[in-house]
Amino acid sequence: MNRGLEKTNQQYSQLTDQGEESNILIYDNKVNGNTLQYMTPNKVVQFIHNYLRNYLGMLVFFLILILLPFINLFFYILLFVAWFKLRQNQSIFQQNLSLVMDPFANMIENPELCEMMNKNYVIFDMEIKENEGLHFSTRVKEMIKDRSNGNNKIKYTIYNTTLKEQFYGYPNSTLTYMQWIVISTLIVAAQLILMIIYFSKI
């Protein structure tokens, strides 16, 4: 059983190593017969998010804006790009929610398993017999078996509460980025004004 878990973990590690802003993966990308769109992952969003996801990162980002002129312009531009990409994905987010009440309907919540594999979600593609060793309720196991593709194999997604909170909190991300754009604009504008004043006196 452990060998099966290790194999699955290795096979899907690249799919699930997308950080806090990872895509929401749906089994067969369908819920109640409705095909959902994937939100597009973006390296710029991930780069900026690595700073803005906690207070320490925000402090570092703030210090870069204040103490590193010219370099802060690079971060300033990236912040705008990240916000624009988030806005694009938000339209996909809203469209998916308009199609289904619960995008997680075909997924299985299991925080313990996600914690064991150090992921917010894990996609399993395994033989039915390998699934028997996982600690699911009888009802969940029967539900998983019903998804068999007829080749004694099943594919499903396990997720934890963090992923669900991030999904439904997604609209707040664009607001957070907009707040930082306002802060960054004020800092960069003030620095440019001070530079103009300084060079005008030379």
Sequence and secondary structure as in RCSB ss.txt:
>XXXX:A:sequence
MNRGLEKTNQQYSQLTDQGEESNILIYDNKVNGNTLQYMTPNKVVQFIHNYLRNYLGMLVFFLILILLPFINLFF
YILLFVAWFKLRQNQSIFQQNLSLVMDPFANMIENPELCEMMNKNYVIFDMEIKENEGLHFSTRVKEMIKDRSNG
NNKIKYTIYNTTLKEQFYGYPNSTLTYMQWIVISTLIVAAQLILMIIYFSKI
>XXXX:A:secstr
 HHHHHHHHHHTHHHH S TT     GGGEETTEE       HHHHHHHHHHTSHHHHHHHHHHHHH TTHHHHH
HHHHHHHHHHHHHHHHHHHHHHHH S TTTTSEE HHHHHHTT SEEEEEEEHHHHTTS   HHHHHHHHTT  S
SSEEEEEEE HHHHHHHHTHHHHHHHHHHHHHHHHHHHHHHHHHHHHHHHT 
